[in-house]
Amino acid sequence: MQTADDSPGGTTTSRGTDAPAIVDWQRLKVLFEQALDLAPSARVAWVDAACADDPRLHEELCSLLAFDDAATGVLDQPSSAAVGAHAPADTATGEALAGQPLGPYRLTGMLGAGGMGVVYRAERADGAYEQVVAIKVLRRSFQRPDLVARFEQERQALAGLTHPNIARLLDGGTDAGMPYLVMEYVDGRPLDRFCDERRLSIRERLALFRTVCLAVQHAHQHLVVHRDLKPDNILVTPAGVPMLLDFGVAKILDAAGPEPADSTVIMTPSYGSPEQVRGETITTASDVFALGVLLHELLTGRQPFATPGASLADIQQAICTATPCAPSQVVLEPGTDAEARTGARGSTSARALARQLSGDLDVIVAMALRKEPDRRYASAGQLAEDVRRHLRGLPVTAQPDSWRYRAGKFVSRHRVRVAAATAASVGLLAGGVMAYWQYEAAQRARELAESRAADVRRLATGLIFEVHDAIVNVPGTTEARALMVGRAVEYLDRLVAEQPDDPVLRHELAEAFVRVGDAQGHPTSANIGDTEGAFASYEKAIALAGGLLTESPLDTAARRSRAMAERKLADVRSWMGDVAAAVAGTRRSLAEYDALADAPDATFADALQLGIAWVKLGDVLGNENFPNAGDEAGALAAYARARTQFEALDTREPGRADVERYVGLVFERTGTMHHMAGDLTRAYEDYLQSAIYRDRLAAAQPYHVDIRRDAAVAQEKLGDILFEQGNRTEGLERYRLALAGFEALYDIDRSNAIAARSLGISCEKLGGALEATGDLAGARRLLRRAATLYDAAMERDPANGLVPEDRARVAQTLARLAGRPLSTSGSGG
């Protein structure tokens, strides 16, 4: 996850001769625990023997044993000031005070236990007023003069801070010789867990992080350095407000007196800065470094220096010497948690997430994590400002390290070898000058070409995977989507011609062509009515993914792209009239998704797509609402498999909108099959369940085109059943609700072919109902509207085989009505 400065791609774990003297805290903890098991009289000789090779370890162990009067977890990491219901495990010392009075408060339970103190939830007990607070009590084993002074320093630090995102100091004192602090009680979740549990997007995470930076800046302006910034010390309330806690190891910049000798014991290792690890002067730049670690973790789900299995010494060595991998590269690394980390950040794939992070965010994190304090952001406020500029799409102030700087660092690390090489090179200099300049010119030209290609690639992939995906479900954007992805694919096509062997580019293009096909003419997505264009785009995606799989049969990303393109192409084939080919393509896609969902590294998305594949098979086998093969039993069986799959996913992750949408979809499909079989009671039950799911989703996501269309379809289906059951009044009302829904979608985006066809069918439905009630004028008006919509669709998309059938059906109905006189007693229209 990090690389040494001299060996890109490698991992540094060995300690060089220039490495700082670092105590092996893991070994210290083991020795401390072993020493506690010995009789006090036997400890001195045992410690001398155990630490004979490390004088500093000997000093630290003696210090810990000297001040211990109970077997408490001295080497635990520092606790949060108040971690609510999600606290570390209770300790015997903490439980001993629970329920006891302390000053005017009563301790009601322990919230957390750390290296120096224990934090309790407490209530006001003197009757003056009701109040819930968090009280931090210094452990008895740490009540020595220098640590009591540090505890009082925390009180001084908090007393001067008044900020909406910093937990307030409310009171403090000493009771029976026990120092304590009374702080605002914060009921919240640690920052990283809050973000992951809420599945916050990168933008939402950045907004929270920026708020934290501004709180840290407020502390710095009051000359307070936190020195222990980490997710557990930043709680986020249910309302989404981050609160900065635990100034237990804070430093007052103008405070007199030396630092306690054991200050590094309290530091949380993986968030410490190089100067903290080395025991050097601490400034606000140390907090900026910790914020960089925090930002890296929020963006990627991993810490930049704490690799799995690394010892404490390895982590500290990495902090001082290793260059962290850029966030955009970290998220591409394989791992059992890769999909979870990607999904928790609102991205559809690791590559999509990497594209979000590359560029500004990589550079921002890198600048905050620079080894030299004076080369980081000058303040937490400047870091917050760069995050704001990125969110607004403005240029950021952070810049990557220059070639001159990197070269200088290389020379400083290898002075002897560079000097020798320089001496040996003098004799060759004159003859090499011309060759050097020729090389430089060629290098500059190559770099310029690569830079231009990279710019075009960023533009194209940004249009397809960021801008397009952001507006895909927004009403009124169909034409813009088609133009956007079409232009982007022109760029990518050109790049593939120039770089045919670039597998990453080919992956991107395969995904891009699927999106292009959707916007061009996918029959169940918002599209501009270019069926032939969609057909060609899906075929290109299949060819690209197939080529990648030929080269690498285990390429899971390529398999997913091919499975999706096969399914979309089968949809188009069916609507073009080639049902047999559509069934075959749908089965191929189903087989791909079945294998993907059954693989050891299967993701939730794979399992969801398997359920959708079963729905698609049911549609093309025997659903009368789609071109189908007439296999009604096969269709019903496929829908049953789909429902089982979605219900299992709903149990696995309850409340997911994407799963609930497909549960509603399956109820609609099975309702159709029962309707076709003449079982109106079961059809109505399933349609009603579908409407319940869809209405709830539409209320929660009113601007999602497909969800709004689903809700209108549900009303139309209920109208069908009610009308056939003889309940014409309620049936007409359902038809009118459906028509209003389809009308609204069409008015928002008249270039959307599926919205136009859906509106035409709705006009037919209500028109037929009005005819049945005797309102022939209303029926004719709606049917003529449908005919106009179908005529426009046929002109725009002659390859669509269903629209001519729609138009012929309406023409027959109008011809039949032409022979009937107008009614004067109809129910309106």
Secondary structure, 3 states (H helix, E strand, C coil): CEEECCECCCCCCCCCCCCCCCCCHHHHHHHHHHHHCCCHHHHHHHHHHHCCCCHHHHHHHHHHHHCCCCCCCCCCCCCCCCCCCCCCCCCHHHHHHCCCEECCEEEEEEEEECCCEEEEEEEECCCCCCCEEEEEEECHHHCCHHHHHHHHHHHHHHHCCCCCCECCEEEEEEECCEEEEEEECCCCEEHHHHHHHCCCCHHHHHHHHHHHHHHHHHHHHCCEECCCCCHHHEEECCCCCEEECCCCCCEECCCCCCCCCCHHHHCCHHHCCHHHHCCCCCCHHHHHHHHHHHHHHHHHCCCCCCCCCCCHHHHHHHHHHEEECCHHHHCCCCCCCHHHHHHHCCCCCHHHHHHHHCCHHHHHHHHHCCCCHHHCCCCHHHHHHHHHHHHHCCCCCCCCCCHHHHHHHHHHHCHHHHHHHHHHHHHHHHHHHHHHHHHHHHHHHHHHHHHHHHHHHHHHHHHHHHHHHHHCCCCCCHHHHHHHHHHHHHHHHHHHHHCCCCHHHHHHHHHHHHHHHHHHHCCCCCCCCCHHHHHHHHHHHHHHHHHHHHHCCCCHHHHHHHHHHHHHHHHHHHHCCCHHHHHHHHHHHHHHHHHHHHCCCCCHHHHHHHHHHHHHHHHHHHCCCCCCCCCHHHHHHHHHHHHHHHHHHHHHCCCCHHHHHHHHHHHHHHHHHHHHCCCHHHHHHHHHHHHHHHHHHHHHCCCCHHHHHHHHHHHHHHHHHHHHCCCHHHHHHHHHHHHHHHHHHHHHCCCCHHHHHHHHHHHHHHHHHHHHCCCHHHHHHHHHHHHHHHHHHHHHCCCCCHHHHHHHHHHHHHHHHHCCCCCCCCCCC
